[in-house]
C-alpha cells in the first residue's frame, strides 16, 4: 500500500518524466530548424549579392553594405560550428 509520501514521489517522478519528454521534443524541433535557417540565410545573402552585383554604381557609395552578407554568413556558420 502506498503512503502519502510514496504517492508524492511517484507523482513527482511522473511529472519529471513528462517534463523531460517535452523539453527533449522542444530541443529536437530547434535542432531540426537549424538547416532551414542556414538555407534561408544563404538564399537571402545570394539575392543580396546578385542585387548588389547588378548595380555596382550604387555599391561604390555604400561600401559598408558590401560586407553585410559576408558578416551574416560568417556569424551564422561560426555559431553553428561550435
Helices and strands as residue ranges (DSSP letters): H 4-54, H 56-59, H 65-81
